[in-house]
Amino acid sequence: MSEAGKFKKSLNLFDSTAITIGSMIGSGIFIVSADIARSVGSPGWLLVIWAITGVMTVLAALAYGELASMLPHAGGIYVYLREAYSPLFGFLYGWTLFLVIQCGTIAAVGMAFAKYSGVLIPWISEQNVLFSLGTFNINTTQLVATLLILFLTWINTRGVDEGKRIQNIFTYSKIFILLIFIVIGVYAASITNFQIFKVDDFWSASKATSDGTQIPLSGITLAIALGTAMVGSLFAADAWYNITYTSDEVINPKKTIPRSLFLGTLAVVVVYFLVNMVYVIALPLRGSPEGATVMERGIQFASEDRVATAAIYGIFGTTATLIMALVVVISTFGCNNGIVLSGARVFYAMAKDGLFFKRTGVLNKNGVPGFSLGIQAAWSILLCFSGTYNQLLDYVMFAALLFYILTIGSVFVLRKKRPDIERPYKAFGYPVLPMIYIIVCFLIVVVLLIEKPDFTWPGLIIVFTGVPVYYLWRRFSNVKVEANKED
């Protein structure tokens, strides 16, 4: 048990890397490739999107390592933005994290857990409505997602050691299983001499309409399609920074966190790329929504977007479908545990600055922010009933991209503003590589604002609603928030 009122230093490199990997590998890699395939319509461009996503994620992790090593405190990005810009920027991140980014991700992964559980237990289905009031329905998928969130929250209120045990078991188990999946796919491809990579339309880009019509893409239309399609891959690779939220519980955080960020993100993006190669090997990319078989539907119109299940079916048949569904259930369970564990530490840090509910800044007898975990669970559950998986995904990624840009920008700002702070690790490739990341993220944000206004503008509005809330909270809080107080 930790000392009363203090975090317990419990997470080593093995544990920290497990949180990084486990928080990243959830539901996205098994689902979002269907939407990407509908957007770009070719195996080659599908793989390019995953390759770009992988490079961007590793570049971001290498830059975040500098921030984590110089400011190793609970709260992660919240602390970095507060120190680089002002307490207002830190609050806007925490506000958006609570309303959309963190809790939205918990809800989305929870819904995906329930969706794949439905393959094993048909009773769990969005069509199985338990309660209906006008247009508001509660189905068994939402119920299972809710129970998952409540269970993981309870586990993590028992202490960081409880949370990390689950994280280690589920993270390294799913990595092992995914490697087996990749080996199986490569073996299947070797039988046909990797013919899929030699077909004439490997690079023929197109956009699939709801009826399966393929609209050719080239030039600017292809560039726009790539930008919008990356929402899915970025979501699948998201949450790698969650370990920075738990800095006060990491052993030797100035060295451990940068290393876990690099090792974790590199491992995941390589696995993601190889998994998508298996998808391309096992299934035709283009298909028809009216297709009667897995092959006729292809990656584009895999049933309920369950591409991984369809791919393993294409190789081994019906029995393997159940096995893959079980794999995804395990993966999403471990992913949500990592996200639940880490996110509550941000709201704790905000409360310590007087910018969130006072009780959120109190540790329970097990040395974890129990009340923070509770309100995180409550809002995540409400989001489960707010819309579909894809809607949550779009809201999450647009809001998150805005803050990723600002956070990488913090490396530049703090180099000028706080040159006195010790930096055990410095951003690799500074200033060129961090700037490339910022530019690419900015371009994606612009494309999303233009192409998906129904989802992106609400995300922007949510961020700005935090401005009056910040000043109201400061007015009624007895705690004075000061930037540049960390050393």
Secondary structure, DSSP 8 states (H G I E B T S, - for coil): ---TTS----B-HHHHHHHHHHHHSSSHHHHTHHHHHHHH-SHHHHHHHHHHHHHHHHHHHHHHHHHHHH--STTTHHHHHHHHT-HHHHHHHHHHIIIIIHHHHHHHHHHHHHHHHHHH-TT--TT-EEEEETTEEEEHHHHHHHHHHHHHHHHHHT-HHHHHHHHHHHHHHHHHHHHHHHHHHHHHHHHTTTGGGG-GGGG--EEE-TT--EEE--HHHHHHHHHHHHHHHHHHTTTGGGGGGGGGGBSSHHHHHHHHHHHHHHHHHHHHHHHHHHHHHHS-S---TT-SSHHHHTTTT-GGG-HHHHHHHHHH-HHHHHHHHHHHHHHHHHHHHHHHHHHHHHHHHHHHTTSS-GGGG---TTSS-HHHHHHHHHHHHHHHTTS-HHHHHHHHHHHHHHHHHHHHHHHHHHHHH-TTS--SS--TTTTHHHHHHHHHHHHHHHHHHHH-HHHHHHHHHHHHHHHHHHHHHHHH-SS---TT---
